[in-house]
Amino acid sequence: MDPGTNWARIVRSNRPVSVSAVDGSVHLLSTSGPLYFYVPPRTPEFGVKLFGEGSGEGIKAALYDPDGQLVGEQDNITQAYQFEVARPEPEGRVWRVELSPATIAFHEDHYLDLFGIPPFLAGVPEAVLKPAN
């Protein structure tokens, strides 16, 4: 879906929905809640980059590993901030980044990039795109 200069929101779906970041950053608008992504087996390192639009718009983000352990958290992300993970696992697993309004920065336009892993995000773990076995 490409809304152009407008925006779209998926409220409910009877099918799994994923968002692609293949063409670059995912532009999010006042987004809160979890976003899930797949980290393939033996991935040596990967990054999750977030940033706001301009100096006053931003986001708070927390990165969680597949076991639900907090890996990192950052508030008031207006300029580029990247969670960097160097922790290869023998099997591919689903990770999550939890977004919430920043403490100070205005919660409107913000962006998310995935590096070193498949660039697909989902709102529920069951919708995460991963290779078929």
Residue, then its C-alpha position, 0 to 999 in steps of 0.5 A: m500500500d502506498p498512500g502517497t502524501n497521505w497516510a493509512r492505518i490498518v485497524r483490523s485484518n482477517r489475514p496476517v499483515s506485514v510492512s516492508a522496509v525494502d525501499g527504505s525507512v518505514h514512515l510511521l505516524s503516531t505509532s505506539g505498541p509492538l512491532y515484530f521482526y525476524v532475525p535469521p539463524r547465525t545472523p552475526e549482527f543487526g541494527v534497528k534504527l529509529f529517528g523523528e522528523g525534524s528536531g521536535e518530533g520523536i519516539k521512545a523505543a525499547l528492543y526485546d529479544p525473543d525471550g522477552q528480555l530488554v536489550g535496550e531502551q531510548d527515549n526522545i529519539t529525534q535524531a538517528y538512534q540505532f540499537e546494535v545487536a551482535r548476538p548470533e543465535p543458532e536458530g532464527r527467532v522473532w524479536r520485537v521493538e516496542l514504540s511509545p510516545a516520547t517523554i518530551a518530543f512530539h509524538e507524530d512522524h518517526y521512522l524505522d529501519l532494519f539493517g542486516i536482517p529481512p526488512f519486514l515488520a508485523g504488528v503480531p508475531e504470527a504475521v512475521l515473514k520468515p523463510a519456509n522450512 
